Amino acid sequence: HGWVYVTYTGLITARGVVSGHQLLQGVLARYALPHPTQDADELRRFFLEDSAALVDRFGGRIGAVLLGQAYVAPVRRNPYSVVVVGSNGSKKTGLCALSMHHFGTAWDRSRPTASMTGNGSTLNSVRLVAHQAKDAVAFFDDVTPGGNSTAAQVRLGEMLQLLFNQEVRDRASRDGDGIRAGHVPHASGLFSSELMPKFGANARRALVVPLQRDELQLDDILHLDRIESRLGRATLQASMIGWAARDLERARQIVRDAATTYGETLRAAGRTSEEAEAAAYLWAGWTLMTTFLVDVGALELAEQRDWLQRAHQGLHEAIEAAQDPDSPLNAGLRLRELIASSLRSGVAHLTDVTTDDAPSDEGLAIRLGWRRVNLGMNDEHGYPRRRLEAKGLRAGYVNADAGEVLLDATSLESLIKASAAGLSEPFSMDAGTARRALHEVGVLKAQWDSHGAGRWRYTMKRTIACESSSVTGRAAQRMVTVLDLAALMGDEDDPTTPQQPTLPLAPIGGPPTPQPTSDGPFDGSPAPEPVSDTPAPPAPTPEPHEETDVESPDVAVTLLPEPGECSVCHHPARTAVGNMPVHAECWGAIARGDDEAFARIAGEAAEPQPAAVEPQPTPEPQAAAVEPQAAAEPATAAARAETVETRRDISPTSTRTAVRAGAPRPSATTRQSFAAAAAVVDAAGVHLSNGDQLPLPPIRHLGDLAELGYELRLGTQVVEPSRAAHGYADPGVVVVGAELAEQLGITTRGLPRDGADKGAAFAAAHTDHPALRAALEDGWCVAERVGTDLRGWTKMWRAGQPSVYVTFADLLPPSVRSGDADAATVARRLGLFSKVLGTGYHLSQHATGLDLMQRLRVKAKDEFVVHTPPRPALALGDPDLNWARPPMAEEAQLTYVHAYDRGGAHLAGVAGLELPVGEPTEFPEGRPFDPRLPGYWFVEIPASSNDWRFPHPLFKGMRSREFDWVTTPTLTLANELGYDLEVRQAWVWEQHARVLDPWYKRITAARTATDDESDPDLAAVRTMLKELYTRSIGMMGSRTHAEGTTTFYPERRHHIVAKARANLLRRIVQIGQDSGVWPLAVKTDTVVYASAEPDPIKAWPGDPKHLGRGLGQFKVEGTGLLADQLPHLQGPSWPDDGKALLTGRTPDDGSE
């Protein structure tokens, strides 16, 4: 039956329900789903009236969470539990039972999966239930305080942790000679509780839904608790499961993609990783259910978007409602709060470092553990006489002038113990852990010890003036723990606490809804005027890449009714300055550098256009990505041209000598002479990527760093200029070290490890930053959307000058910083990257790669345009290989299996590949297949393979479809292998080109130049290159990040992947025919062969020349025993666990 879903009433399969398999007993018998239905009208009614009605009746923050958990559980376990918290009588149990009806009609408020009361289920039984309720929601009811609220909270925390980590408790066998494996929890958790989860890691493993006592109406619960409503929810869920069973990999991919995209969106909006991940799984559930309903015709696409928007709003509200604004976010902040509270309450006190007495500032002394004592008499002015008296233990010193608290080696731990003595629950932390936690939140000062591999030292040398020697008269100096006084006492804004995140746009793909809501359209276009008083939320950041931004606003850019000849590159252009046709890219280059061309175009813009384009009235100037506080534009073109010189003359001049505002700049049609691609600036100096090192000049703000880009002539010539077209140069890059960044008030330490998370956390922590604000006040410019909010990569320029990127060392990819690279090494690697590839690294791997694609085809403007791909490109696309088979009898006698990885397979697939250009032609009745034309071809997939010893060339087994769309490379291979297929429909591109050949040649030459494993810097650059081409090819098909840009070409990505897959299958067939050895498994680029030879090199069944590190060659990926792989070689696919066992890493299945 393929994949089946087990319920008490039978097995739900792709072909319906197989009855009579009552495998679930006891409490699990309530997981009893009715037969699915394919009636679109019924499914629509069940969704709107019975399931989604939870949102209508109880609000989004409740309904969206409960339904998201129920929808996603059958396809993907959610490690984050949902905890509904309310007092006795808040109807929380009845609410949870309504959600559980998605798994059967027998659930009610008195029949949970397990009871969490003191007299309820034991922990062992709960573990078993969590194990057996696989691919479902397990309902744990009634976490109540009873006689011990702390014990109940501990039990709740243990369960949240157990479900999140899938903890297993193994036991020794009765004879003591063996181990009995424990039960792995597979369920998604739903709890009802009177208690909130206790602060700490366990609390972050759940999304809490708080209920007020009278928030839910009993009539609403009773209405949805009717048997017909219960049956509607259960039938809806059963039907969705049956739909998923027909193509489980697609359903799982929908969930994976939706969760990844939504998590990135929330993190970019300032949410913590835990908040983003918890909501991402719920969003994925909504995406899965609504996609099913659209597929079967129960919902229109616009209705799906509306419901996803409501779910998005509800999840945002749920995260907000679950937060305690007064609760510390992590252990460091909690510890800071604890220490500060203990000082204010007199548990401990600090003495002045000079006098060893109370601090002279009486107000400060009161906050540091001293109290006023009335002496019972008045002074000469009639005021009562008082003295300050210390309270509690003496913890250390305070240096009020330096703003520091100084603690001895053991004082910190003693202070923590004394501070925690009055808490209702134990709290302890050793001194080492405490120092690291306080350092991460900016309370403890530390210094970097560069000896050896380098490390942080959490003690610093300070002078203790009150401990001066009576013999020498000199004050004592010793190593102490140093805390920042203002940060400790909360006198400054907490840099680790982000501003309250606003609601970002929901990551909903597809064309915009015809009736956009007040949140704006979903495709990222400018939102209409909002209907309500609520301002429209900001769009998610960052964009995939930003290289095409026009940075000068000096003239208005308009759209021509018909293309005209670009005045710079002489190719057809649809945009114009005034009435002069010019590409936005050409205009951007002129605005950045070529004053003569700028004046010429600005002067001609007011003249009638001589080309065969009728002059159009110039509309009112529109704001673009402009410099802050830009002056109003002059009314005439001549005045605009004059303004260029005026701006140059009045722009603030630099105190440096290398570049002055108004100095001549290279024109766009002459080659620019760059000294280096990048510079890494730290407290020790300026390290150029060409190996030079210079002293550090005074740095006041980010503008001084960007000024280095001008002074040091940083940049990379990407395309050489010619008479036919201007060249293109990448901006210089200035990388700021962590210590220097901290001097500017910029924190780059303690950020998440993941790249997307890191960038979002950095941006959230540096809004309205003074280092950027001061640069803008000094005449520097940034894009309007940036304002004063610091980004991980900030593009800066002075009016009329080229751009410079400013970024931070800790935000660079791990490949650049591998091996604890110092500043000089990072600079060298960036220089090597620029040298071998001919482009500067900027923004991210995929942004660099996608920009390079376009720069190398600058003359062919029609090859990269914003367009709408045809339906097959958006709906399907060729998948990567995932196949396995049981070994034949003679193969089963072999001992070993070896995995070989085909290097750079997707990049090799680019070589010589004809890719689509322009608009395709649709053939609804089909047409003869032409292997020379890129296209999608709709064919009948043969039920059986011509040869079962290798993967089906039309991916039969990976998709259970009778008819499917395939690309030209796939159908070409099928014809070669003897399949005779009739084309029923087709989308074909008559116009095509080897669009990516220049890009391919650049990257392959760079790979060859860096193929030296003995040089760690070249190895790092080779890794950067691999990240660049793999992520660039992947991003071409991303509807989330690339749709609406000039690099969104899923049709090109599908052809690249299809050619790579076809080439791999051709090699497999050739090896099989030549040697008689056929693979046991194939997954993406990995091929597994069985052998009697333990040495994988000797065991290679193909031509030895195909082994190596070159493109398209195979390298050994792993070796293991055939006996260990047998459970994973049952087909039709090779599971991730099988590949992980053989290669030592969890693979990416490469699904489209």
N, C-alpha and C positions, 0 to 999 in steps of 0.2 A: 504493500500500500504506500511505500515511500514514507514520508514523515507523517506521524499520526499524533493526535492529541488525546490523551487518555482521560475520560470522565467516567463517572459511575454508570452512565447510561450507554456507553459504548465508545468506540474509537472514531474521532472526527478525522477524516482523511480528505485528500484532494478530490475524491470521487463521491464523497458523502459520508454517512455514518455506518460503521460496521457494528451492529448490535451484538449483545450477548457476551461482551467482555467486561464483566463486573470485577475489575481488578482492584477497585478502591473499597476499603471497608472502614467501619467505625465512623469517626468524625469526617473522614475523607469522602464518605458516601454523599455528603452534601454537595460535593463538586460534581453536579449532575446537570449537564447541559442538554437542551432539547435539540431536535434536528435543525440544521441550518436551513435558511431559505434563500432563494435567489430572486425573490420578488422585490423589485426596486421600491415599489410603493410601500410595501410592508416595512422594509428596512428603513425607509425614510421616516415612517410613523414611529417605529420603535426608537429611532435615534432622537427625534425631536420631542416626542411626548413622554418617553419613559427614561431615556438615558441622559441626554443633554438637558432634560428638564431639571436636573439637580443644579445646574448653573442658573436657570431661570428662577427657581424657587428659593435657592439658598445663597445665591451670589457667586461670583467668579472665584473669590479667594477660597471658598469651600468646595464648590462643585468642580472647578477646574483641577484641583489637586486630587480629589478622590477619583475622578474619572480618568485622569491621566495615569494614575497608578494602576487602575483596573485595565485600561486599554493596552498598556505596554507590557504587562506581566507575562502574557502567553508567549511573547516573542523574545523578550529581553528582560532578565531579572534586574530589578532596580535595587542596588545595594542600599540606597537611602530609604529609610522607612518613613511612613506618614504617621504622625502622632496627633490625634484629635484630643485636645485638652479642654475639659470643662468641669464645672462643679457638679455635684449630685443634682440630677433633675435637668441638666442642660440638653438632654436627648442625644448625647453623643453616640451611644451604642446603637440606637435606632438609625441614626444617620449612617454609621458605618455599615450596618446590615443592608441598607439600600444599595450601597456600592458593591457589596458582596453578591448581590443578585446577578451580577455579570458572570458569576461562576455557578449559578444554580438558584432555584427558587426556594430552597428549604431554609435559607439563612434567615434568622430573625434576631431580635435583641437578646434573647435568652439562649442562643445557640451559636457562640463564636467557635473559631477553630480551637482556641485554648483560652482558659481563664487565668488572669494574672493576679487574682486576689491571693491573700495569704493561705486560704483554704482551697485554692484552685489547682491548676496543673503543676506538676513538679517540673524542675528545670530540665530533667532528662526527657520527659514526655514532650516538652516544648521543643527541644532539639529535634526529636524524632518527627514531630509534625512539620517543623520548618524544612526538614529534609524531604519528607514525602509530598509536600504541597509544591512540587516542582512546577515551574512555569505558571504559577497562579499567585494570588494574594492570600496570605495567611493572616487571619483576623485574631489578634490577641486583645482580649477585652478586660477592662476594669482594673487598671493599675490604681489601687486605692491606698491611702496611707495606713488604714487599720490602726494598729497600736504603734507602728514605727514607720514614719514617713521616710526617714533616711534609708531604711532597708528597702522600702518599695522603690525609691528612686534608684538605688544601687541595682536592683533587679531589672528595672527598665533599662538602665544604662548597659548592663551586661547583655541584654537581648539586642539592643541596637548595635552593639559592637559585634555580637555573634553573627547577626545577619549581614552587617556591612563587610566584615572580613571573612565571612564563610568559615568561621572557626570550627575546628574539629577536635573532639576530645577522644584520643585513642586510649585504649585500655590494655593492660596485660592480660593474657589468657589465664585461665584458672590454674594451669600447671606451671605458670611462670616462664614458659619457654617461648612464648610467642606474643604477638600484639594483635589485638582486634581493632580494626579500623573503625573510627567513629563515623557519625552521620554528618555529611556536608550539608549545610543549610542551602536550599535552592529557592526558597520562596521570597517574594517581595512582601515586606511587612506593613501591616496596618494595625495601629494600636489605638485604643481609647483609654484615657487616663485622667485622673483628677490632679495629677502632679506634673509639673514641667520637668523635662530631662535636666539633670544636674549639669552645671557648668563644666566644660572641658571637652575633650575629644569626642566623647560619646554623644553629647548634645549636638555636635556638628554632623552627626551621622543620620540626622532626621530632619524633616520639614514639619514644623509644628503648626497645627491649625487650631488656634485658640477660639473657644466659643463662650459667649456670654450666656447667662442663665436663660434669658427669655429671647435669645436671638432667633432660634428656630421655632416655627409655628407647628403645633401638633397636627393641624389639618393638612399641612403640606406633606408631612411624613406619612400620615395615614393614606393620603391620596396616592402617593407613589408606592405604598406598601400593598396595594391591591394585587391580587394574584395575577390579573392580566398585565399589570405594569411590571411585576416581577418577571413574568414570562417574556415580555418585550425586551427587557435588558438582557436576559439570558439568551434569547434567540439572536439578538444583535451580535453578542459576543461570539456565539457559536458560528455564526455566518462569517464573521471576520476571521476566525480561526481557520475555517474551511478554505477561505480565500487565500490566507497566508500559506496553507499547506500545499497549495498548487505551485508556489514558488517561494519557498522559505528563505532562500538566500536573498531574494529581492526584498522581502519583508524585513529581514534583518538589516539589509543595507539602508533601507528607508529609516529605520530606527537609528542606526549608527550615524548616518549623515545628519539627520535632524538633531540628534543630541549633541554632536560635535559643533554644528553651526550655532545652535542656541546657546550652548555653554560659552562659546567665544563671544557671542553678542553680549551676554550678560557680564562677562568679565571685562569686556571693553567698556561697558557702562559703569564699572566700578564695583561690581559685586565680588564677594569673596569666592574662592574656588569651590568651597563646599556649597554655598548658595547656588552658584551657577550650575554645578553638576546635579544637585538635587532637582532643580527645576528642569534641567535639560532632559532628564529621563521622562518626566511628566509631559513635557512638550512633545517628545518623540512619540509618546502614546497617542496624543491628540493627532499628530501628523499621520500616524499609521491608520487610525480609525477613519479619519476624514478622507485619506487617500483611497482606502477600501470603498468608502461610500461613493466617491467620485468614479472610481473604476466600474462599479456596478450600476451607475446611473441613478443612485439615490440622492445625490447632491450635485448641484452645479458647481463649477470651479469657483465662481464668485461667492457662493454660499460657503464653500470650504474656507476661503480666505476670511470671510466674516467670522466664522466660528473659531478659526485659529487666532484671529485678532482678539476675540473675547477671551479665549484661553490664555493668551499672552498677557492681557490686562489682569486676568484673575491670578495668574502665577506671580506677577509683579506685586499685586496687593497681598498675596499670601506671604511672600518673603518679607514685605514691610511689616505685616501684622505679627510675624513670628519673632521679630527682633525686639530685644530689650535695649533701648538706647542708652541706658545707664550701666549696662553690663560690659565689662572689658572684653576685648576681642580675642586676646591670647594670654598665655601664661606671663609674658613679660609685663603687659599692661596690668594684669591682675596683681602681680607682685609689686609693681610701682604703687598701685592704689593702696595695697596693704601696708607698705612701709610708710607712705605719706600719712595714712590714717593713724598708724601707731605713734608717729611723732606728734601729730596734732592732739591726740587723746592722752599723751603723757605716758605711754607704755615705755618709751625711750626718749632720750634727749641728746642734743649735740651741743658742744661747747665751741667758743670762738677759737680759731687756730692761733691767734696772737696772744690772747689773755687767758685762755683755758677757763673762761667764765661765760656768763650769758652773752649772747650777741648784743652789740650796742643798740641795734634796732629792736625796740621792745616788741613791735608787732611781729617781726620775724622770729624773735625768741619765743613768743607764745605759740607760733606754729611749729617750732622745733623742740617741743617737749618741756617748756618752762611755763610756770604759772606765777601770777601776781599774788603776793602776800601782803595784806594790809598790816602796817606796824602800829596802828591805833593812835597816831598823832598826825598833826598837820604841819606842813612846812611854813616858811615865812609868808607865803602867798595864800595860805589857807587851804591848800590842796592836801589830800591825805598822803602820808608818806607810805611808800611801798617798796618792796624789793622783789627780785625775781628768784624763784626757787626751782631747782631742777626736779623733774619727775621721772620715775622709772630708771632703767639702766642707762649708763653712758655708752652711746653707740659709736661716737667718733667726733670729728671736728667739722666746722663749717667755715669756709672762707667766703664771706659775703661779697668782698670786693671782686674776687675771681668767679663768683657764682658756682662754687664747687662744694660738695660734701666729701669728706675724706674719711674712709673707714679702714681700720686695721684688718689684717689677714683673716682673723676669726670673727670680727665684729659683724660682718654681713650675715653670716649664718646664725649667730646669736640673735641678731635683730629680727630675722625671719621667724625664728622659733618663738620669741617673745610676742611678736605681732600676731602669730597664728594661735596663741594660747586661748584666746577668747572666742574662737570660731566654733560653730556648731558641728563642724566636721573636721577631721585632721587635715592639715596642710603642711607639707614639708618639702624642702628643696635644698639640695646640697649647694655649697658655695659656688662650685664650678658651673653648675647648670644655671644658677641664679645670675651669675655674671653674664653668661652668654645671652640669657633671656632679656636682661636689662639692656645689654648692648644692642640687641636687635630692634628695640623700640626707642633707641636714642637717649636712654637715661644714663647709661654707663659709658664713660670715655675709655677708649682703647687705643693702642698703638700697634702698628704692623711690624712684626719682627721678620726681616728678610733673610735671616740666616737659614741655610738649608732650603727646604721646600717652602719656607715661609709660614707664618701663623700669626694669629692675633694674641697680643699680650693684654690681659685685662687688669693689670696693675701698672701704675705710673709713678715716677719719682716726684715727690712733692716736699716742700720745705714746711716743717712744723715749728713755727716761730716760738711757741710757748715752751718748747722743749729744748731751749738753748743750753749749751754746756756751761757749767760754772767755771770750768778750767779754761776752755778755749774761747768762750763767749760767742761761739757760732751756733746758729740754729741747726737742729737735727734735720737730716734729709733721709727719707726712706721710701720704699715702694708701698703704696697704698691703693685701695680701690677708690676710684674717683667717680662720683656721680654728678651729673649736671643738676644744680639746685633748682633752676626754673622748670626743667623737664620733670624732675621728681615731684615737685609740689604742685604741678599742674598750672604754672603761671604762664605757659605758652601753649599755643595750639599743638595738639599731638600730631606729629608728622606722619604717624602710621595710621591714622584714622581718616579714611577718605570722606569726602563730602557725600551727603546723602545722594545716592544714585537716582537719576530720573529714569522714567520709562523709555527705553530705547525702542526704535522701530522693530517690529517683529520680523524675523528672517523668513519671510514668506516668498517663495519663488513664483514665477509666472507673470503674466501681464497684470497691470493694476486693475483693481476692482472698478467697474464702471461708476459706482457711487462711493468715492473715497470717504473714509471717516475723518473725524477731526484730527486723527493721528497722522494723516497724510497718506499718499500712495505708498505702495509697498515696493516699488521698483527703485526707490532712491531719488526720484525726481522731486523738484521743489513742491512743497505742499501748498494747497490753496489756502485762502484766508480761513482760519478756524471759525466754526460756527459759534462755539462757546467762548467764554473768557479764558479758558485754559490755553496757555501757549502750546504750540506744537512742539513735541519733543525733538531733541537733536538726533541726527542720523548717527548710526554706529560708526565708529572709527577704529582703525584707520582703513582707508581704501586700499585695494590690492597694490596699487602703485600710483604715484602722483607726478610722473615725469612730464605729462602733457599739459600741465597747468600753464596758462598764460599769466605771467607774473606782473606785467606792466599794464596799468589801466588807462594809459594816456589817450587812447582813442577808442571809439565804439566799434565793436565787431558785429556785423550783421550777416544774415543768411541771404544768399542770392537765389532768385527763382530758377536760374539755369547756371550751370557751371561756366566759369570763365578761366582764363589762363592765369595761374599764380605768377605774380610779378617777380618772385624769387626763383622758384624751381621750374616754372613754365609748364607745370602739369595742371590738369583741371582742378579747380577749387570751387567749393560751394559757399565759402565764407569770404567776407570782404572787410577791409578797413575803409569806412566811408563807402565809396562805390568801387574801390580798387580790389579785385580778387586777390586773396592771399590766404594760404593755409594757416590755421591756428598755430601749428608747429613752426612754420616759417616766420610768422609774426613774433612768436615767442623768442626765437633766436635773434631776430632783429632788435626786439625791445631790450634784450639782455646785452647786446654788444655792438651792433653796427650802426653808429650814429648817422653816417652819410646816407645809408639806405633808409634809416628811420625818417630822416628829414625829407628824403625824396618821396616816400610813400605818404607821409603826413601832408606834404605840400600838394601831392596829386590827388589826395582823397577828396578834395573839394571840387576838382575839375570833372567835367563830363567824362565818362568812361568810354574810350575808343573801341573797346572790344564789342563783339556781337552780343552784348548784354545790355538791356535797356536800363538806364539809370533808375534807381529806386530811392524814394525819400528816406533819409536817415532817421531812424527812430530816436526817441529820447535815449541818452546814454544809460546803459545798464551797469550795475555794479558787478565787477568780476572779483577774482581773488586778488585783492589789492593791498597796498601798504596801508597801515593804520592811519587814520585822520588825513586821508588824501584830500588835497584841495580840489575845489570844483574845476572841471575841465574848461579850458578856453573855448570860446565859441567857434573860432575859425581854425582851419588846418594850419595856417601860417602861425597863428598864436600858439597852437600846440607845439609846432616845431621849435618856436622860440622858447617855449616853456622848458624844453629839454635842456637847453643851455642854461636857463635861469636856475633850474633845479640843481644842475651840476655845480653852478657857481655858489649857491647858498647852502649846499649840503654840508653837514659838519665834517671838517677835515680831520683825518686821523693824526694822532701824535707820532705815528710810525713814519718812517722815511721811504719804505719800499713802494707804496701805492698811495696816491692822493686822490681824493674825489675830484673828478674832472680830468684825470690823466687819460691819455689815449688808450683805447682798449682794442684788442684784435677784432677784426671784422669777422662776420660769420662765414665769409668766403675765403679767408686766409687761415692757414694752419696755426693754431695756438701753440705756443711753446710752454710746456709745463715742466716744472722741476721735479714734482712728485705727485703721486695720486692722492696721498693721505698723510696726515700727521697725527701722532698720538701725543697728547699733551698731559703731563702729570707734574707733580710737585718737583721732580728732579730736572725737568727741562722739556724740550720739544724734540720728539723723535720722528724724523721723516721716513717715509717708506723707501727712500733711496739710500738709507743708511746714515744720513747726516744727523747730527745731534746739535741742538742750539740751546742757549740758556732761555729760561722762561721769562718772558716780559711781564709787566704788571697786567693782571687780569681782574677787571672790575665787574664784568658782566658777560653774557653770552656774545655780545657784539665784539668784544675784544678777542674772543676765540675765533669768530668768523673772520675777523680782520686778518688773522694769520693765513687764511686761505688766499687772500689777495697778496699779502706780503711774500709768501713762500711759493706763489704761483702753483697752487694745487689744482689738479684736475686730470682728466684722461681724454685723449683724443680718440673717439670711438669710430668716426667715419671721416676719412680725409676729404677735404673740400675739392671740388672740381668746377669746371665751367658750367656743367649741367646742373649742379645742385650744390647747395652749401654743405659744409661738413657739419659734424655734430660732436660736441664735447660734453662729457659728464662733469658735473660740479665736483670741486674738491671736497674732501671729507676731513673734518677735524674731530678726532676722538678724544674724549676727556677722561682722564683717569679718575678712580674713585676718590682719592684723597683730595685732589683739586676740586672735584665736584662738591665734596662736602664743604670745602671752604666757601663755595658759592651757595651753600644751603640746599644742595641737590643730593638726595639720598639714592644710591644705586645698590646698596647692600640689603640683604634680607628679602629680596624680591622672589616670586615663584620661579621655579626652574624652567617651566615651559615658556617657549618664546611668546606665544600669544598672551598668556597670563602675565608674563613679565612686563610686556609693553603696556598692557591695560593697567596693571598695578602702578607702574611708574607714572603714567599719565594722571591717574586718579590722585596720586600723592603730590602732584606738582601743578595744580591749577592756580592761575593768577600768580605766577611766580615772579618774585622781585628781580631775579637775574635776567629774565626775559623782558620784564617791564622796563627795566633800566636801559636795556639795549634799544628798545623801541623809542624811548625818550631821547636816546642819543642818535636817532636818525636811521636806525636799522628797520628793515621791513620783513614781515612774514605774511603768509597767506591770511586772508581775512577770517577764514574759519578757525585758524589757530588762535588768534587774539593774543592773550597773555598766558595761555595755557601751554606749559612746556610739554613737548612730545619726545618720544624716544629718539626720533630723527626730526630735527627742526631745520627747515630750509630757510636761510636768511640771505638778504642782499641789501645793498644800498641802492638808492634810485639810480637807474641806468647802468648798474654794475651786474656782473654775473652772480649766480647763486653759489652759496657754500652750505654744505650740510654740517650740522653740529650734532654729534651723538656721543654715547658714553660707552666706555670699554666693557662694563658689566652687561650691556645690552647687546653686544655682538654675539653671533651664534657660537655655541660651544666649540665648533670646529675651528674657529679663528683663535680661540683662547685655549685650545687643548694643551695639555702638558704644563699647566701653570705658566703660560707664556707671559713674559714681562712686557713692558710697554714697547721696547725696541723690537721684540719678536713679533708682537701684534702688528706693528707698523710694517715690518718686513713682509709679513704674510699678505697684508693688504696690497703692498706694492707688487709682490709676485703675482697675485691674482690679477691685478690690473695689467701687468706686463704680458702675461701669457694669454689672457682673454681679450685684451684690448678694450676693456670697459671697467669702470670703477664700481666697486661693491657699494650698494646703497639700499636702504630701507629693509630689504629681506632678500632671500635667495630667489623667490619667484618674481619679485618686482624687478630685480636686476636682469633676470633671464628674459622676461617678457618685454622689457624696454629694449634689450639688445635685439630681439627678434625684429622689432619695428625699425630701429635705427639702421639695420643692415638692409632694409628694403625701402629706404626712404623715397626712392624714385617711383616705386609702384604704390601709389597712394590708395588704390582701390583694393589692396590686399589686406588691409587692416582697417575696417570700418565698423561702426555700430550697426548691427543688423539683427534680424530675427531668424535663427536657424530653422530648418524644416522640422516638422513634427517628429520624425524618427530620431533626430539628433537630440531632442529634448526628452523624449519618452523612454528611449531604450539605450542603444549604444552597445558595442561589442564588449563582452566581459573578458577578464583575464582567465587563464586556464586554471582549473581545479578538478583533478581527475585521479582516480586510483582504481586498481583492480587486484583481485587475489592472484597470488603466484600460481603458475602452472606446476604440474607435478615435478618436473625436473628442476624448476626454479626453486621449489620449496625445499629441495635438498641442499641448497646453497646456504652459506653461513652468514654472509655479510650483506649490508646494503650501503651504498655510497650515494650521497647527494652532490650534484654538480649545479652550480649557478651560472647562468649565461650573463656575462658582464655587459652592462650598458645596453640591454636588449631594446629598450624603448628608444634610446638615442640612435642606435643602429637602425631602427625602423624608420628614422627620419631620412636617411640617406637616399637621394634620388627619388623620393616619394612625391608623386603629383598630388597636390592638395587642392581642395575646392577654393575657387575665387568667384566672387559675385553671387548672383542669385541662381538657385537650381531650377531645373525644369521638372515639373511633376508629370508622370505618366500613370494615371489612375488605372489604366487597362494593361499596364506592363509594356515592355519593349525588349528587344534582343539584348542580351548582356554584352557589354563592351568593356574588356578589362583595362582599356586605356583611359576610361573616364571615372573620376571619383564619383561615388554615389552610394545610395542606400537601395537595396534590392529586397523586395518582399517575396519570399519563397517558401515552399512547403518543406519542412524539415523531415528527412527520412526517418522512419521509426527505428531503423537499425543501422549500425555502422558497417561500412564495407570491410573494416578491419578493426576488431575489438582490442588489438594489442597496443593501441595508442589512442589518445583522446579524439573524440569525434570532432572533425574540423568545423562543424556547425554548432558546436557547444551543446549537443544533445546530452542530457543528463545534468547539465548545469541549469537548464531551463526546460520546464515541462510545457512547451508550446508546440502546437502542430504547425503553425505558420510563424515566421519571424522575419525581422529586418536584419540584413547582414550588409557589411560594407564591401567595397570592391576587392580589397586584398583577401577577405575571407572567401568570397565566392570564386575568386581566381584559384585559390588553393583547392576548394572543393571540386572544381572542374578538373584540376590536375590529378586528383585522386580518384576520378572516375564517377563522380556524382553527376547525374543528368537532371538539372533542376529547371523548372519553368518559373520565369519571373512573372508574378501576378501584378505587382505595382512597382514603381520606381521613382526615386528622386535623383536626378543626375545633373552634374555640373559640366556644361559644355566648355566653360572657361576654367582653366586650371593652370597651376604653375608649381615649380619646385620652390615653394615659398620659403622653406626653412633650410635650404641647402647652405646658404652663407652662414647661418647660425650653427648648423651642424659642423661645418668645416672649422669655424672658430673654436668650438668646444673640443672637437677631436684633436685639433692641434694643441690645445691647452692641456688636454689629458696626456698626450704624448710627452709634452715638455715637463710634466710633473711626475712622470713615472719613475720615481727614484725613492724606493722605500727606505734608503739609508738616511735621507734628509727629512727630519720631522716637519720642517716648514713646507717643503714640497708636498709631503703626505697630507698635511692639513689643507693646503690649497686644492689638492686632488679631491679631498672630501667635500670641500666647498663647491667644486665643480659638479660633483654628483648630486649634491643637494639642489644646485641650481637647475640642472636639466630635468631631474625627476619632478621637482615641484612646479617648474614652469609648464611642463606638459600636462601635469595634473590640473593646474589652475586654469588652463584653457577651457576645461569643461565644467568649471565650478559655477553653477547658477547663483550660489550664495555670494561669492566674492567678485566674480568677473562679469556677470550678466549686466548689459548696459554699457560695457566698455569696448574699446577697439580690439581687445585681446580675447574676447569671449568667442571661441570657435570650437564647440564640442564636436562638430563634424570632423575637424582636423585631428583632434585628439583621438577620436574613434578610429580613424584611418591609421594613425601611428601605432596605436595599440594592436589593431588588427594585423598590420604588417609584421610587427614584432612577434605576435603569436604565430602567424603563418610561417615566418622564417624558422621559428623554433620547431614547429611540427615538421617542416621540410627536413631539418637536420635530424630529428628523431627518426623519421622514415628512412633517410639515407643510412644512418647507423644501423637500423634494424635490418635493412636489406643487405648491407655489406657484411655485418657480423652475426646476424641472427639473434642479437640481444635487443630486447625490447624493454621499455621502462615499466616499473611497477606503479609509479606515481609521478604526476606533473602538477606543479602549483606555481603559477605566474611564470617565473624564470628558472625554477628549480626542477631538475629531472633526477629521479631516483632509479638506480639500477641495482639488481642483485648480483652477487659475485662470490666465488670461492676464495678470491684473493683479498687479504686484509689491507693491502696497500692501495689506496684509491687511485693513485697515479697509474700504477700497473694495471688496475682493474678497468680503467677507462676504455669503453668498447669502441670509441670512435677513432678517427685519425688523430695522432698525437699533435699535429699542427693546430688542431682546434682547442687544445688546452693552453691557457695563458691568461694574461690580464688585459688583453686588448678587447676592443669592441666586438661583440659577437662571439668571443671565445668563452670557454667554460673553465671555471676554477672550482676546486674542491670546497664544498660547503659543510660537509659533515659525514661521519661514518658511524655505523651502529650495527647491531645484530638484527638479522631478519626476524628472529623469534620475537624481539621486542616490538617490531613494526607490524607483525601479522594482524593484531586487533585493529589497526588503523588502515589496513589495505583491503577492506571489504567493499569499497566503492559505494556510490559512484564518485565520491569526492575524497580527498585526502584531508582529514581534519587538522586544525591548527595544532592540536596536541601532538599529532604524529610528526609534524614538521619540527615543532619545538623540541621533541625528544631526540630527533636526529641531528638537528643543526644547532641546538642550544639557544634558540631565540624564537620568540613568538612572531609568526609571519603576518604580513598584511596580505589579505586574500585578493587585493587588487580589484574588487568588484567596481563596476562603473557606477 
